[in-house]
Amino acid sequence: MVALTGADAGSVFGQLEVVMSRWRDIERRLTEPSPFIYAATRTT
């Protein structure tokens, strides 16, 4: 699970920006064994 956190995720377009900004990082996490929870912001 990836949770969108911070003020950047306050709107639909903000959430889209966070997901697109972190897409490669999110994909890398998919290879790790589950369960996992990661927080994602636009910059981290």
C-alpha positions as CSV (number, residue, x, y, z in Angstrom):
1,M,0.0,0.0,0.0
2,V,1.2,3.5,-0.8
3,A,-0.4,6.3,1.2
4,L,-0.3,9.8,-0.4
5,T,0.6,12.2,2.4
6,G,1.2,15.9,3.0
7,A,-0.5,19.0,1.7
8,D,0.4,18.0,-1.9
9,A,-2.2,15.3,-1.8
10,G,-5.1,17.5,-0.9
11,S,-6.8,17.6,-4.3
12,V,-7.4,15.1,-7.1
13,F,-4.8,16.9,-9.3
14,G,-2.4,17.1,-6.3
15,Q,-2.7,13.3,-5.8
16,L,-2.1,12.7,-9.5
17,E,1.1,14.9,-9.3
18,V,2.3,12.9,-6.3
19,V,1.7,9.5,-8.0
20,M,3.4,10.6,-11.3
21,S,6.3,12.2,-9.4
22,R,7.0,9.0,-7.4
23,W,6.0,6.5,-10.1
24,R,9.4,4.9,-10.5
25,D,9.9,4.7,-6.7
26,I,6.5,3.1,-6.3
27,E,7.3,0.5,-9.0
28,R,10.6,-0.4,-7.3
29,R,8.8,-1.1,-4.1
30,L,6.5,-3.7,-5.8
31,T,9.4,-6.2,-5.9
32,E,9.7,-6.2,-2.1
33,P,7.8,-8.8,-0.1
34,S,4.4,-7.7,1.3
35,P,2.8,-6.5,3.4
36,F,4.2,-3.0,3.3
37,I,3.0,0.5,3.7
38,Y,4.9,3.5,2.3
39,A,4.1,7.2,2.5
40,A,4.5,9.2,-0.7
41,T,4.8,13.0,-1.1
42,R,5.7,15.0,-4.2
43,T,9.3,15.3,-3.1
44,T,10.0,12.1,-1.0
